[in-house]
Amino acid sequence: MKLQLLPSTFDESEKASCRQHLACFIVDDLVAFDAGSLAMACSDKQRDNVRDIVLSHAHLDHIAGLPLFIDDLYSALTEPVVVHATADVIDVLERDIFNWSVYPKFSELANEFGPVMAYRSFDLGSAFSVQHLQVTPLAVNHRVPTAGFIISDGRSTVAMSGDTSAMDAFWPTVNETEQLTALLIECAFPNELEDLAEISHHLTPRSLAAELEKFEADCPIHIINIKPAFRDTVIAQLGELKIKGLAILEVGKVYDL
């Protein structure tokens, strides 16, 4: 399984930065998990191939590129872009984004080939198929209803927390998963902002360490969703934990997991 966190930020030299403002993970150049920077940072191959987008929740940093991605492809789509999400997230998208006021309601529109966008709802805890992948959405603990995912291509299996704070429902299923290849887990704020992390339902290095006490698999752990303003501090504090196998997921790098 090849996985890439798309860039979303640029540095002073106008090159893609290691800092992450938006969340969009592409698996095998075919399926997007969240769509924060999808339209802005996907490759030509990904733009041609990605027709399935799986959303964890509807916060802007996870959906910002979704309307623009469909807009870019509108006239050329020979099949609809399918958005996989919980019913709650679909309701938010239709009410607050694709509502004609913020952006066109693509679910009502078609080009000469047919519909350009379709929704497919999933239930937390119930596995579903997306292209060649088997995806199990799991409840995590964020400010709004949010899914983490276990993603398998039949050879590799990756667990991804998405945005979360301390979790209960996530770990039992992850720990029962055989031959887990990697864990992707967030760590948004430094320890000094523990109050803000708690209010917004995110992790700090200290609370991440407590979460990883619940994790039983022996596999690489990749940190995602570090708030850009605190990246250096968070990385330094993570290093102090000396957790085996823990590393920062590099923006733009293609991982073979």
Beta strands, then each sheet from edge to edge (+ up, - down):
strand 1: 2-5
strand 2: 25-27
strand 3: 31-33
strand 4: 52-54
strand 5: 81-85
strand 6: 110-111
strand 7: 114-115
strand 8: 117-121
strand 9: 128-130
strand 10: 133-139
strand 11: 147-152
strand 12: 157-160
strand 13: 182-186
strand 14: 221-224
strand 15: 246-248
strand 16: 254-256
sheet 1: 8+ 5+ 4+ 3+ 2- 1+ 16-
sheet 2: 6+ 7-
sheet 3: 9+ 10- 11+ 12- 13- 14- 15-
end
